């Protein structure tokens, strides 16, 4: 006797896990209500905890704004440093030409 597999959406899985973990619904009652095996609930729970850290690692809007501001400041400083390096290169070139003309080099 074959049965068709049921597929639960992410929202359905989250709701079932919430009933089990937050509302403390008995696992046997939950499984009877939804027609699932306890192992399925445990697999969903393991997946939930495995990926929970990624939720907290995502940057908040405030952190994103701070990151953007930092990146803009870094870009300005890099531009300023490049301009400074160009000025130093020009001055060194003039210095070398002056030394060659006076015979110091």
Buried (B, 14 or more C-beta within 10 A) or exposed (E): EEEEEEEBEEEEBEEBBEBBEEEEBEEEEBBEEBEBEEEBBEEBBEEBEEEEEEEEEEEEEEEEEEEEEEEEEEEEEEEEEEEEEEEEEEEEEEEEEEEEEEEEE
